[in-house]
Amino acid sequence: MLCIAICDDISQELEGLVSFTNQYLTANGLDAVVKKFSHPDALLKAIEKEHFHLYILDIVMPLVNGLELGKEIRRLDHVAQIIYVTTEPQFALQAYAASPINYLVKPIEKQQLFDTLSMATAKVDLDEERTFKVKTADSLRVIKLSDIACCEYHNHAVTFYLTNGEEVCSRTIRENFSQYSAPIFKDRRFLRCHASFVVNMRWVERFSKDSFTLCGGKIVPIAAKQYPAVRDTFMDYLMTKGGLR
């Protein structure tokens, strides 16, 4: 399901954007959730726990303007689509630091927004709807692959580190780590970077010769012998997704 966040501090403008967006979704038969935010702080708080595929952001807002908001979103998510809407065209050049798909000047024309939404939704990767079943000591967890930042094999069990900070530990597994984790690699964002680690490249903030640093600060090691292959795979991913920011 497509998840869209719209942020504008002017109520009338916000409702207008929500209305146009819902009209677009209905006209194109898209299954989506649209959440509206009247203050950038509320959106920043929401993205700590929620994932959005698409953001529609005003630029001139109190305290945290849309430019700063877009940069923070891009720091946390390298592939989400961002659309800027504003009454101030002079911010266009600065806005591209967040790699928006478009920059629209108010008043927004419905067809203009529809065309931009078509470009944005065409780029959205809905692989995150895939799930992975984890048998824990006392239950069965179904985890969305997009919520997994990385996983670690240790003492015949696998710990899943989720993007919300939660850790889910499997019960003892009988197969080896490669066999157990094989279904995860149906999502091309996952990379085996070490005998005991798999990382979701979407959540990588920094890359060095011996490790990945994920959003949130977790360090994931890279095996020395695997470095050339890991580097090439990660660089290919960045080229496909438009680069790491």
Buried (B, 14 or more C-beta within 10 A) or exposed (E): EBBBBBBBBBEEBBEBBBEBBEEBBEEEEBEBEBBBBBBBBEBBEBBEEBBBBBBBBBBBBEEBBBBBBBBBBBEBBBBBBBBBBBEEEEBBEEBEEBBBBBBBBBEBEEEBBBBBBEEBBEBBBEBBEEBBEBEEEEEEBEBBBBBBBBBBBEEEBBBBBBBEEEEBBBEEBEEEBEEBBEEBBEBEBBBBBBEBBBBBBBBBBEBEEEBBBBBBEBEBBBBEEBBEBBBEBBEEBBEEBEEBE
